[in-house]
Structures are given as structure tokens and as C-alpha cells.
Amino acid sequence: MYCNAHSTGGSSSRLLVGIQHTQRVYFKLFPGQAGLFPSTLIFCQAIDCRSTILGRLYLMNKKSFVGIVLIVFVLVSQLHELLSIIPIIGDFYRGLKNVLPYPIPGELRNLLEVLLVTLTLMLLHRFGVVAALKDIGLLRPIWVALLVGILATLPMWITFSITAPLRDTLPWNQVLYLAFISPFAEEVVFRGFAFGQIRRHAGLGFWPAAIVTAVAFGVAHVGVNQDIGQAAGVFLITGGGGIFFAWLYEKWRYNLWVPFVVHCLMNLNWQIFEVGSSAFAGWLPTTLQVLVLISALLITKYRENIPYLSRA
């Protein structure tokens, strides 16, 4: 199982041919000991050697790739805390929050998160911007996601419109941030980048990749002022949601718009109706969240029977 060097050019091609030759010699001298060869086999299987800067050095194996992705993921997911404690930058960031009205600082941070993971993809894979967006899943058809999202969340919309009063005020900037911008950044970072990279490019199994990112997703939603019961409820619901969104992302051929639209429409219910101040808001909202999950599962499983989705 060798790296494909036929379509590469220049020094990179010669390097990969040399690696192949070294592998063949090694296997002849030490038959049955492929596992001792310096992990180029794992790397060549997991990551296309033609498309990565680090791949051209061939020393980065699957574990190294996963490690780099997870380090960037942790740093980006904790960007708020990092920006607050870094000297000089921390003072500027705190001052920015005092000067700019809510939620503009959060929106700027979300923008920075998306830019950082996009830049990481560009560096890891030698991607341009378009290729990086394609790899995340942002160039997939959005109409599919709209149809899936509307159908899946329809029970929630109907039930809340009957049982929950509308909010007295709907500040457009808050709705834009909590229902659109923040979910978009979360889907790019948690699903498109972290889950997508370690699942698709490093070949990690679905459950390990989903659980790692879901745990981080759950922790990110726990508030500092919540009691233990509330924090546990939020963690379980959002962590489970993280696994669910990762499953949707994979089953819809890594179309990031699908989990984003479902995520967005669920958050939008919390902004329009008096549901609660967190994801864990009582038995009825929790039941409806589970119902949305079941609806999305059924839509995904039987999409061949649904007009327009059968071709997606």
C-alpha cells in the first residue's frame, strides 16, 4: 500500500518514489515486519500524500495528523478564554467587549474561529479558499438542508406555537447571533473541521470521532452559573446533539448545511418563543428535541421516498 506518486511533480514526486523504493527493500529484508517501518504506510493510507504540505515530508502519520487537528480544535473552541488571558491581546479583547454592544464581540470571535480553521485546512492540505470550503461541506446544495431542516423541526414549531408564548421583544441582533451566526461557527468548527478531518482524512471510526467532538460541544454549552443538575442536563442534551449533528453531516455526504439548518431552526425556536434560557428547559422542550432527532433520522433513512431529497 504505497503513496501514489505518479501524478505529483518535481522534487515531491522523486521523494515519494524514493519512499516507495525504500519500503520495497525493507519488506524484502524484513518480511512480515511492516509495522516497524516508520509509519508511512499508515500515513499514505489515511492522508493523500499529494495534497498535504506535511505529507511531502512523509514523517507525519495518522496520529500526528489527528493530534494537530485536535490541538487546533481545542485552541479555537476555547478562543474566548485564550483571548481573555493573553497579555496585551486580553486587555484589548476585554476593552472591545466594554466598548462594542452585545453581541458584536461574540460575532467577531465566531468570525475569527471560522477563519482560523479555514486557514488550518489551507495549510494542512495546500488548499485554496474554495477547496477548503468544499472540504468543510459549504459548497454542497443548501436547498437540501432547508427541506430537511424544515421537515425535521416542524413538530417543534407546531407545538411551541400552541404551548409557548412569544417573547415580548425580539432584538434582531440577538436573534441573528444566537440563531444563525453562533450555530454556523459551531458547525464549521465542531463538525466541518474537527469531526470531518479526523473522520474523513484520518480514517477514525464514527463513534470515536463523534464522541470526542460531542464532549467538547457539550462542555462549551455549560454555563459557569449553572447548578450541577442544570449543567449535567445541558451537557447531556448538547453532547447528544453533537453526536446527532455529526451523524447528519456524514449521512448527507458531508453537507454541512444540513446539521447547520437543523441546529439553526432549533435555536430559532428558543429565540422566538418563551422556552427557556438554556438547552435544558424542562420535559416538553427536551421531548421536542428528541422528536426532532427522530424526525431527522427518519427523513434521512427514507429520503429516497421524499420528492427532491431522493436525488440529494
Residue, then its C-alpha position, 0 to 999 in steps of 0.5 A: m500500500y504505497c503513496n501514489a506518486h505518479s501524478t505529483g511533480g518535481s522534487s515531491s514526486r522523486l521523494l515519494v518514489g524514493i519512499q516507495h523504493t525504500q519500503r520495497v527493500y525493507f519488506k524484502l529484508f524484513p518480511g512480515q515486519a511492516g509495522l516497524f517501518p516508520s509509519t508511512l504506510i499508515f500515513c499514505q493510507a489515511i492522508d493523500c500524500r499529494s495534497t498535504i504540505l506535511g505529507r511531502l515530508y512523509l514523517m507525519n502519520k495518522k496520529s500526528f495528523v489527528g493530534i494537530v487537528l485536535i490541538v487546533f480544535v481545542l485552541v479555537s473552541q476555547l478562543h474566548e478564554l485564550l483571548s481573555i488571558i493573553p497579555i496585551i491581546g486580553d486587555f484589548y479583547r476585554g476593552l472591545k467587549n466594554v466598548l462594542p454592544y452585545p453581541i458584536p464581540g461574540e460575532l467577531r470571535n465566531l468570525l475569527e474561529v471560522l477563519l482560523v480553521t479555514l486557514t488550518l485546512m489551507l495549510l494542512h492540505r495546500f488548499g485554496v479558499v474554495a477547496a477548503l470550503k468544499d472540504i468543510g461541506l459549504l459548497r454542497p446544495i443548501w436547498v437540501a438542508l432547508l427541506v430537511g431542516i424544515l421537515a425535521t423541526l416542524p413538530m417543534w414549531i407546531t407545538f411551541s406555537i400552541t404551548a409557548p408564548l412569544r417573547d415580548t421583544l425580539p432584538w434582531n441582533q440577538v436573534l441573528y447571533l444566537a440563531f444563525i451566526s453562533p450555530f454556523a461557527e459551531e458547525v464549521v468548527f465542531r463538525g466541518f473541521a474537527f469531526g470531518q478531518i479526523r473522520r474523513h482524512a484520518g480514517l477514525g471510526f464514527w463513534p470515536a470521532a463523534i464522541v470526542t467532538a460531542v464532549a467538547f460541544g457539550v462542555a462549551h454549552v455549560g454555563v459557569n452559573q449553572d447548578i450541577g443538575q442544570a449543567a449535567g442536563v445541558f451537557l447531556i442534551t448538547g453532547g447528544g446533539g453533537i453526536f446527532f449533528a455529526w451523524l447528519y453531516e456524514k449521512w448527507r455526504y458531508n453537507l454541512w448545511v444540513p446539521f447547520v439548518v437543523h441546529c439553526l431552526m432549533n435555536l430559532n425556536w428558543q429565540i422566538f418563543e418563551v422556552g427557556s434560557s438554556a438547552f435544558a428547559g424542562w420535559l416538553p422542550t427536551t421531548l421536542q428535541v428528541l422528536v426532532l432527532i427522530s424526525a431527522l433520522l427518519i427523513t434521512k433513512y427514507r429520503e429516497n421516498i421524499p420528492y427532491l431529497s431522493r436525488a440529494 
